[in-house]
Amino acid sequence: MAGKQKRKLEDLSVDEFLLSGFDSAGESEEDTPKQNGLTKKTKDQKSATSNIDEKREGKASMHKQQLSRLQNKDPEFYKFLQENDQTLLNFDDTDSSDDEEKYHTLPSALEEAGSGDEDDDDNDNGQEASKKSKKAVETIKVTDKMIQEWKAAMKKEPSPRLFREVTQAFKAAVATTKGEGGGQCRYKVADSSVFNALVLFCIRDIYGALQRMLSLKAVKDQKKLVFPSSSQKWQKNQIDIKMYLSGVVQLLSCLTETTVISAVLRHANQLVPYYLCLPKQCRHLMKQLLKQWSTGEETSRVLAFLALNKICRHKQETYLNPVLKQMYISYVQNCKFTSPNVLPMINFMQRTLTEMYSLDTQVSYQHAFIYIRQLAIHLRNAMAMKKKETYQSVYNWQYIHCLYLWCRVLSSLHPSDVLQPLIYPLCQVIIGTIKLVPTSRYHPLRMHCCRALTLLSSSTNTFVPVLPFLLEIFQQVDFNKKPGRMSKKPINFAVILKLSKVNLMEKAYKDGLIDQLYDLILEYFHTQASSIGFPELALPTVLQLKGFLKECKVANYCKPVRQLLEKVQENSSFITGRRQKAAFGVADASAVAAWEKKMQEEGTPLSRYYSQWKKLREKEIQLEISGKERMEDLDLPEIKRRKIQEKKAEDKREFKDLFQSDSDSDEDDGGLKIGGKKGGHKYDDDDDDDLEDMLDMSDDEGMEGGDSDDDDAEEGDEKASRAPQPLSSSALIKLAEGGEDQVEDLELSDDD
């Protein structure tokens, strides 16, 4: 009751406590609801099961009642059911209940999460462990014997089942390279020898087996490809082929040995038709090929380029544009630093990228226009802002190599109406680069730009004024001035852009500058040697070279310039004599072109000299390279020059008798302490070294003197008393300078 409040135990008397019982009221109240709750739960469960049974029976009986009512409501339809579907009318309660029991019914109440879930988790973990153990049992270890059997079966008759087995084994082998261990593979490769044998077998035999399995015929024309998707068996084997091609790409990404990479690249080159049928795998392959082309060894670079070229030739519309973009970015990244070792790689990338641009001039024009415009924007910012940062954005190796690349592209693809409009803006960018900072320190950069302009001018038959930028150097540099210092090594202008202030003072700078000017002027005149206007073109150069020879007094610089002047004048007189005999006028452009072509075929004095000079120049470069290699291999002894201190010590040893005294009175003069110093003299480290040398010399002399005095004992005592004492450096200096004491000793008395 709500009105009655229960009394506490301490308020009860003894009689009341005994009458109420020993159990406390709180405990009885707490126990009763628990008991009631348990009984309620059991009752609810029983009622739930009875309700389910009743529902099952109720549904069946209700359906039967509906069918019976159908007979009264729609007799025609009921008659139709009797004739066509008798099983529907002959409905039984037992059948329906059995069928319904097959399906899962939701429980009426959800159970709370408890210890039972933990038991379920343990059971699940146990099942997973058992599954893993089954998989581990199912994996087959690949052996050499299995590989030999596969190889024999492949040569005999390749089948899809056999190819699937080999592909799965290859997948397991590739998985080991990344440390995956081939967890989901059927096979397991645990031995390195087995791995090598399996990869070697796949590289050598899989391509031929695939061709025979898909019944693909070889084409005589190697430029044409037979796509495997044209085979009727392609669909059945597509999944296994896709798995194998993915494994080849993954293997290529994990290898580090150059020879193995080259072998896999050759195999990938064979499989290019299969990659072209699977776009996803082809994109993964191109990514690895670009990596090898830009960072691999020499052989790997060539093989990667061949595969890329093959892919782009047969699927230009799909792959050429992205491949050209990635190759250009990789080229720029690799050109950041230039050295004699890196320069051949950069030249290789230039030539191969030029060949890729030659596949489609329309796409090449789009790329060239964008990137040349980008170079022009950098140059414009540098000219406008005139800051160190903007100058550095132009005067760097990446910028110069990009200029040279586009000169090579436009030169190689010259008879092209599409790329012709890009020649003029590219020349303007290069000339602007030369004029940006026209100082002596950037003469090497000017040489690179002039060489690029000469290449572009000769290949595209476009006149570009290169000579003024070269002849300007004769006016900027004073070749008569004596060098401030001698240099140990010559300056290699091919791998530098900027000279230091120390380099400008060296003799090697002027020597290298004369050689570079000789080479570049000769190369440019060679490109114009058969031109009908050669005498007029060469006249300013002839005048300036004559002025240089008058002013320059250094024979080593005058000799190559005089030789160059003679060759240019000889070619000018030759062209003048030939064109005087011509019967056409200057306005007849076709006749002028025919005359120049004839001169080019016959040859001119300058062109003949240039061909001989080029051969000798290439031999010199090869000898320099091979000579450096030979010198590095030889273990030559070093030539050590004597220092000044050593020379002084030797001189003192040779002329030591000049400073020895025969009189007994000199002993007092020589009895100076070695470590003593007089205030009138200052000593440095060289004097200390001389002191040590003199001490060593005196000890040796003392030993020799002791051996010679053993013959006569009496005379030996007297000689020992009269033996010269070692002198200190201060005493030696005094004797050498002629001190006052020595002058007083030499004075004569009145008696004499």
BELHUZI-V891468 format. One record per backbone hydrogen bond with DSSP energy under -0.5 kcal/mol. CO is the residue of the C=O (numbers start at 1). NH is the residue of the N-H. If there is no record, write none. Layout:
# BELHUZI-V891468
co=CO nh=NH
co=CO nh=NH
This chain:
# BELHUZI-V891468
co=8 nh=11
co=8 nh=12
co=9 nh=12
co=13 nh=17
co=14 nh=18
co=15 nh=19
co=16 nh=20
co=17 nh=21
co=24 nh=28
co=25 nh=29
co=26 nh=30
co=27 nh=31
co=28 nh=32
co=29 nh=33
co=30 nh=34
co=31 nh=35
co=32 nh=36
co=33 nh=37
co=34 nh=38
co=35 nh=39
co=36 nh=40
co=37 nh=41
co=38 nh=42
co=39 nh=43
co=40 nh=44
co=41 nh=45
co=42 nh=46
co=43 nh=47
co=44 nh=48
co=45 nh=49
co=46 nh=50
co=47 nh=51
co=48 nh=52
co=49 nh=53
co=50 nh=54
co=51 nh=55
co=52 nh=56
co=53 nh=57
co=54 nh=58
co=55 nh=59
co=56 nh=60
co=57 nh=61
co=58 nh=62
co=59 nh=63
co=60 nh=64
co=61 nh=65
co=62 nh=66
co=63 nh=67
co=64 nh=68
co=65 nh=69
co=66 nh=70
co=67 nh=71
co=68 nh=71
co=68 nh=72
co=69 nh=72
co=69 nh=73
co=70 nh=74
co=74 nh=78
co=75 nh=79
co=76 nh=80
co=77 nh=81
co=78 nh=82
co=79 nh=83
co=80 nh=84
co=81 nh=85
co=85 nh=89
co=86 nh=90
co=89 nh=91
co=92 nh=96
co=93 nh=97
co=94 nh=98
co=95 nh=99
co=96 nh=100
co=97 nh=101
co=98 nh=102
co=99 nh=102
co=99 nh=103
co=100 nh=103
co=114 nh=117
co=114 nh=118
co=115 nh=119
co=116 nh=120
co=117 nh=121
co=118 nh=122
co=119 nh=123
co=120 nh=124
co=121 nh=125
co=122 nh=126
co=123 nh=127
co=124 nh=128
co=125 nh=129
co=126 nh=130
co=127 nh=131
co=128 nh=132
co=129 nh=133
co=130 nh=134
co=131 nh=135
co=132 nh=136
co=133 nh=137
co=134 nh=138
co=135 nh=139
co=140 nh=188
co=143 nh=147
co=144 nh=148
co=145 nh=149
co=146 nh=150
co=147 nh=151
co=148 nh=152
co=149 nh=153
co=150 nh=154
co=151 nh=155
co=152 nh=156
co=153 nh=157
co=159 nh=163
co=160 nh=164
co=161 nh=165
co=162 nh=166
co=163 nh=167
co=164 nh=168
co=165 nh=169
co=166 nh=170
co=167 nh=171
co=168 nh=172
co=169 nh=173
co=170 nh=174
co=171 nh=175
co=172 nh=176
co=173 nh=177
co=174 nh=177
co=174 nh=178
co=175 nh=178
co=175 nh=180
co=175 nh=181
co=176 nh=179
co=182 nh=185
co=186 nh=140
co=188 nh=142
co=188 nh=190
co=191 nh=195
co=192 nh=196
co=193 nh=197
co=194 nh=198
co=195 nh=199
co=196 nh=200
co=197 nh=201
co=198 nh=202
co=199 nh=203
co=200 nh=204
co=201 nh=205
co=202 nh=206
co=205 nh=209
co=206 nh=210
co=207 nh=211
co=208 nh=212
co=209 nh=213
co=210 nh=214
co=211 nh=216
co=220 nh=222
co=221 nh=224
co=225 nh=227
co=227 nh=230
co=228 nh=231
co=231 nh=234
co=233 nh=237
co=234 nh=238
co=235 nh=238
co=237 nh=241
co=238 nh=242
co=239 nh=243
co=240 nh=244
co=241 nh=245
co=242 nh=246
co=243 nh=247
co=244 nh=248
co=245 nh=249
co=246 nh=250
co=247 nh=251
co=248 nh=252
co=249 nh=253
co=250 nh=254
co=251 nh=254
co=251 nh=255
co=257 nh=261
co=258 nh=262
co=259 nh=263
co=260 nh=264
co=261 nh=265
co=262 nh=266
co=263 nh=267
co=264 nh=268
co=265 nh=269
co=266 nh=270
co=267 nh=271
co=269 nh=272
co=270 nh=273
co=271 nh=274
co=271 nh=275
co=272 nh=276
co=273 nh=277
co=274 nh=277
co=275 nh=278
co=278 nh=282
co=279 nh=283
co=280 nh=284
co=281 nh=285
co=282 nh=286
co=283 nh=287
co=284 nh=288
co=285 nh=289
co=286 nh=290
co=287 nh=291
co=288 nh=292
co=289 nh=293
co=290 nh=294
co=291 nh=295
co=292 nh=296
co=297 nh=301
co=298 nh=302
co=299 nh=303
co=300 nh=304
co=301 nh=305
co=302 nh=306
co=303 nh=307
co=304 nh=308
co=305 nh=309
co=306 nh=310
co=307 nh=311
co=308 nh=312
co=309 nh=313
co=310 nh=314
co=311 nh=315
co=315 nh=318
co=315 nh=319
co=315 nh=320
co=316 nh=320
co=316 nh=321
co=319 nh=323
co=320 nh=324
co=321 nh=325
co=322 nh=326
co=323 nh=327
co=324 nh=328
co=325 nh=329
co=326 nh=330
co=327 nh=331
co=328 nh=332
co=329 nh=333
co=330 nh=334
co=331 nh=335
co=332 nh=335
co=333 nh=336
co=339 nh=343
co=340 nh=344
co=342 nh=346
co=343 nh=347
co=344 nh=348
co=345 nh=349
co=346 nh=350
co=347 nh=351
co=348 nh=352
co=349 nh=353
co=350 nh=354
co=351 nh=355
co=352 nh=356
co=353 nh=357
co=354 nh=358
co=356 nh=359
co=357 nh=360
co=360 nh=364
co=361 nh=365
co=362 nh=366
co=363 nh=367
co=364 nh=368
co=365 nh=369
co=366 nh=370
co=367 nh=371
co=368 nh=372
co=369 nh=373
co=370 nh=374
co=371 nh=375
co=372 nh=376
co=373 nh=377
co=374 nh=378
co=375 nh=379
co=376 nh=380
co=377 nh=381
co=378 nh=382
co=379 nh=383
co=380 nh=384
co=381 nh=385
co=382 nh=386
co=387 nh=391
co=388 nh=392
co=389 nh=393
co=390 nh=394
co=391 nh=394
co=391 nh=395
co=394 nh=396
co=396 nh=400
co=397 nh=401
co=398 nh=402
co=399 nh=403
co=400 nh=404
co=401 nh=405
co=402 nh=406
co=403 nh=407
co=404 nh=408
co=405 nh=409
co=406 nh=410
co=407 nh=411
co=408 nh=412
co=409 nh=413
co=411 nh=414
co=414 nh=416
co=416 nh=420
co=419 nh=422
co=420 nh=423
co=421 nh=425
co=422 nh=426
co=423 nh=427
co=424 nh=428
co=425 nh=429
co=426 nh=430
co=427 nh=431
co=428 nh=432
co=429 nh=433
co=430 nh=434
co=431 nh=435
co=432 nh=436
co=433 nh=437
co=435 nh=438
co=437 nh=439
co=439 nh=442
co=440 nh=443
co=441 nh=499
co=442 nh=446
co=443 nh=447
co=444 nh=448
co=445 nh=449
co=446 nh=450
co=447 nh=451
co=448 nh=452
co=449 nh=453
co=450 nh=454
co=451 nh=455
co=452 nh=456
co=453 nh=457
co=454 nh=458
co=455 nh=459
co=456 nh=460
co=457 nh=461
co=457 nh=462
co=462 nh=464
co=464 nh=466
co=466 nh=469
co=466 nh=470
co=467 nh=470
co=467 nh=471
co=468 nh=472
co=470 nh=473
co=471 nh=474
co=471 nh=475
co=472 nh=475
co=472 nh=476
co=473 nh=477
co=477 nh=479
co=478 nh=481
co=485 nh=507
co=491 nh=493
co=492 nh=495
co=493 nh=496
co=497 nh=445
co=500 nh=504
co=501 nh=505
co=502 nh=505
co=502 nh=506
co=503 nh=506
co=505 nh=484
co=505 nh=485
co=506 nh=510
co=507 nh=511
co=508 nh=512
co=509 nh=513
co=510 nh=514
co=511 nh=515
co=512 nh=516
co=513 nh=517
co=514 nh=518
co=515 nh=519
co=516 nh=520
co=517 nh=521
co=518 nh=522
co=519 nh=523
co=520 nh=524
co=521 nh=525
co=522 nh=526
co=523 nh=527
co=524 nh=528
co=526 nh=529
co=528 nh=531
co=531 nh=534
co=533 nh=537
co=534 nh=538
co=535 nh=539
co=536 nh=540
co=538 nh=542
co=539 nh=543
co=540 nh=544
co=541 nh=545
co=542 nh=546
co=543 nh=547
co=544 nh=548
co=545 nh=549
co=546 nh=550
co=547 nh=551
co=548 nh=552
co=553 nh=555
co=554 nh=557
co=554 nh=558
co=555 nh=559
co=556 nh=560
co=557 nh=561
co=558 nh=562
co=559 nh=563
co=560 nh=564
co=561 nh=565
co=562 nh=566
co=563 nh=567
co=564 nh=568
co=565 nh=569
co=566 nh=570
co=567 nh=571
co=568 nh=572
co=569 nh=573
co=570 nh=574
co=571 nh=575
co=572 nh=576
co=573 nh=577
co=574 nh=578
co=575 nh=579
co=576 nh=580
co=577 nh=581
co=578 nh=581
co=579 nh=582
co=585 nh=588
co=587 nh=589
co=588 nh=592
co=589 nh=593
co=590 nh=594
co=591 nh=595
co=592 nh=596
co=593 nh=597
co=594 nh=598
co=595 nh=599
co=596 nh=600
co=597 nh=601
co=598 nh=602
co=599 nh=603
co=604 nh=608
co=605 nh=609
co=606 nh=610
co=607 nh=611
co=608 nh=612
co=609 nh=613
co=610 nh=614
co=611 nh=615
co=612 nh=616
co=613 nh=617
co=614 nh=618
co=615 nh=619
co=616 nh=620
co=617 nh=621
co=618 nh=622
co=619 nh=623
co=620 nh=624
co=621 nh=625
co=622 nh=626
co=623 nh=627
co=624 nh=628
co=625 nh=629
co=626 nh=630
co=627 nh=631
co=628 nh=632
co=629 nh=633
co=630 nh=634
co=634 nh=636
co=638 nh=640
co=639 nh=641
co=643 nh=647
co=644 nh=648
co=645 nh=649
co=646 nh=650
co=647 nh=651
co=648 nh=652
co=649 nh=653
co=650 nh=654
co=651 nh=655
co=653 nh=656
co=655 nh=658
co=656 nh=659
co=657 nh=660
co=663 nh=666
co=664 nh=667
co=665 nh=668
co=665 nh=669
co=666 nh=670
co=667 nh=671
co=673 nh=676
co=678 nh=681
co=684 nh=688
co=685 nh=689
co=686 nh=690
co=687 nh=691
co=688 nh=692
co=689 nh=693
co=690 nh=694
co=691 nh=695
co=692 nh=696
co=693 nh=697
co=694 nh=698
co=695 nh=699
co=696 nh=700
co=697 nh=701
co=698 nh=702
co=699 nh=703
co=700 nh=704
co=701 nh=705
co=702 nh=706
co=703 nh=707
co=704 nh=708
co=705 nh=709
co=707 nh=710
co=708 nh=711
co=711 nh=713
co=712 nh=716
co=713 nh=717
co=714 nh=718
co=715 nh=719
co=716 nh=720
co=717 nh=721
co=718 nh=722
co=719 nh=723
co=720 nh=723
co=728 nh=732
co=729 nh=733
co=730 nh=734
co=731 nh=735
co=732 nh=736
co=733 nh=737
co=734 nh=738
co=734 nh=739
co=739 nh=743
co=740 nh=744
co=741 nh=745
co=742 nh=746
co=744 nh=747
